[in-house]
């Protein structure tokens, strides 16, 4: 019988954690799923540990040549039978109600193509660290994707036909392959997060995002630029695009002309998104507020080397949201110098 859900789990040298991760799937209250573990040329017995779990729903396949995360995920997609894809990494933990909650949400939200969940970070031993602060609302999430990834990849559930329609994971993105996939799906369907913590995301030094941080940032910058270009449909100056990406990463940008160009691009992108997405009045106010907060951040950057442009930037921010300077959220986002 064909399962509803196919769980995609790439695994490489995950012997320390994979049994715990797979056990968390076996304990799901929603039981109609298969798990496809793609052992990506491990050298530590990862595949055998997965097989030893002994649950008939777990299938292990091995790559004789390393294909990386994107390649392993695409192989899992090739073998998957379910109408829904769920993700879990071999070192993370899915809480028992996760699949039930995500299936119920997708059943009543046909316009949504991908749904993630809130998560809590844990250390190597599983001790709790901080929790996530991601956007839940699909309209706001699609806007925030122009700046950063808003989904925890191991938390998501996706419609299989949609993932296949956009071509699955692209091999050129070895680390940020999930961010790339979300920006392509967002042009066709809604993306959301459930506010309830449904995942424990393990933090350790062996993760690809830790070992290859510079490459991940470079890939994410390319994705941001491509996604932004799909919105504006105008050429973006390389220096302005690079500054947009630096601000999105939380880095300081200098130079009066550069700061004002990023501010103008932010205002134009917000107006274009509001128009193209045909958002509600409430959503439009929220998007303008968020754009104004980012421009206000640029105004504070100007204090460090180009104070004469600060009034111009403050004016651009206030044109979007007159209350930006007294909104506590502006300062929580780091709009003051030195933050």
Secondary structure in CASP SS format (residue, H / E / C, confidence):
PFRMAT SS
TARGET T0000
AUTHOR 0000-0000-0000
METHOD secondary structure of the structure
MODEL  1
X C 1.00
X C 1.00
X C 1.00
X C 1.00
X E 1.00
X E 1.00
X E 1.00
X E 1.00
X E 1.00
X E 1.00
X E 1.00
X C 1.00
X C 1.00
X C 1.00
X C 1.00
X C 1.00
X C 1.00
X H 1.00
X H 1.00
X H 1.00
X H 1.00
X H 1.00
X H 1.00
X H 1.00
X H 1.00
X H 1.00
X C 1.00
X C 1.00
X C 1.00
X C 1.00
X C 1.00
X C 1.00
X E 1.00
X E 1.00
X E 1.00
X E 1.00
X E 1.00
X E 1.00
X E 1.00
X E 1.00
X C 1.00
X C 1.00
X C 1.00
X C 1.00
X C 1.00
X H 1.00
X H 1.00
X H 1.00
X H 1.00
X H 1.00
X H 1.00
X C 1.00
X C 1.00
X C 1.00
X C 1.00
X C 1.00
X C 1.00
X E 1.00
X E 1.00
X E 1.00
X E 1.00
X E 1.00
X E 1.00
X C 1.00
X C 1.00
X C 1.00
X C 1.00
X H 1.00
X H 1.00
X H 1.00
X H 1.00
X H 1.00
X H 1.00
X H 1.00
X H 1.00
X H 1.00
X H 1.00
X H 1.00
X H 1.00
X C 1.00
X C 1.00
X C 1.00
X C 1.00
X E 1.00
X E 1.00
X E 1.00
X E 1.00
X C 1.00
X C 1.00
X C 1.00
X C 1.00
X C 1.00
X E 1.00
X E 1.00
X C 1.00
X C 1.00
X C 1.00
X H 1.00
X H 1.00
X H 1.00
X H 1.00
X H 1.00
X H 1.00
X H 1.00
X H 1.00
X H 1.00
X H 1.00
X C 1.00
X C 1.00
X C 1.00
X C 1.00
X E 1.00
X E 1.00
X E 1.00
X E 1.00
X E 1.00
X E 1.00
X E 1.00
X E 1.00
X E 1.00
X E 1.00
X E 1.00
X C 1.00
X C 1.00
X C 1.00
X C 1.00
X C 1.00
X E 1.00
X E 1.00
X E 1.00
X E 1.00
X C 1.00
X C 1.00
X C 1.00
X C 1.00
X C 1.00
X C 1.00
X H 1.00
X H 1.00
X H 1.00
X H 1.00
X H 1.00
X H 1.00
X H 1.00
X C 1.00
X C 1.00
X C 1.00
X C 1.00
X C 1.00
X C 1.00
X C 1.00
X C 1.00
X H 1.00
X H 1.00
X H 1.00
X C 1.00
X E 1.00
X E 1.00
X E 1.00
X H 1.00
X H 1.00
X H 1.00
X H 1.00
X H 1.00
X H 1.00
X C 1.00
X C 1.00
X C 1.00
X C 1.00
X C 1.00
X C 1.00
X C 1.00
X C 1.00
X C 1.00
X C 1.00
X C 1.00
X H 1.00
X H 1.00
X H 1.00
X H 1.00
X H 1.00
X H 1.00
X H 1.00
X H 1.00
X H 1.00
X C 1.00
X C 1.00
X C 1.00
X C 1.00
X E 1.00
X E 1.00
X E 1.00
X E 1.00
X E 1.00
X E 1.00
X E 1.00
X E 1.00
X E 1.00
X E 1.00
X E 1.00
X E 1.00
X E 1.00
X C 1.00
X C 1.00
X C 1.00
X C 1.00
X C 1.00
X H 1.00
X H 1.00
X H 1.00
X H 1.00
X C 1.00
X H 1.00
X H 1.00
X H 1.00
X H 1.00
X H 1.00
X H 1.00
X H 1.00
X H 1.00
X H 1.00
X H 1.00
X H 1.00
X H 1.00
X H 1.00
X H 1.00
X H 1.00
X H 1.00
X H 1.00
X H 1.00
X H 1.00
X H 1.00
X C 1.00
X C 1.00
X C 1.00
X C 1.00
X C 1.00
X H 1.00
X H 1.00
X H 1.00
X H 1.00
X H 1.00
X H 1.00
X H 1.00
X H 1.00
X H 1.00
X H 1.00
X H 1.00
X C 1.00
X C 1.00
X C 1.00
X C 1.00
X C 1.00
X C 1.00
X C 1.00
X H 1.00
X H 1.00
X H 1.00
X H 1.00
X H 1.00
X H 1.00
X H 1.00
X H 1.00
X H 1.00
X H 1.00
X H 1.00
X H 1.00
X H 1.00
X H 1.00
X H 1.00
X H 1.00
X H 1.00
X H 1.00
X H 1.00
X H 1.00
X H 1.00
X H 1.00
X C 1.00
X C 1.00
X C 1.00
X H 1.00
X H 1.00
X H 1.00
X H 1.00
X H 1.00
X H 1.00
X H 1.00
X H 1.00
X H 1.00
X H 1.00
X H 1.00
X H 1.00
X H 1.00
X H 1.00
X H 1.00
X H 1.00
X H 1.00
X H 1.00
X H 1.00
X H 1.00
X H 1.00
X H 1.00
X C 1.00
X C 1.00
X C 1.00
X C 1.00
X H 1.00
X H 1.00
X H 1.00
X H 1.00
X H 1.00
X H 1.00
X H 1.00
X H 1.00
X H 1.00
X H 1.00
X H 1.00
X H 1.00
X H 1.00
X H 1.00
X C 1.00
X C 1.00
X C 1.00
X H 1.00
X H 1.00
X H 1.00
X C 1.00
X H 1.00
X H 1.00
X H 1.00
X H 1.00
X H 1.00
X C 1.00
X C 1.00
X C 1.00
X C 1.00
X C 1.00
X C 1.00
X C 1.00
END
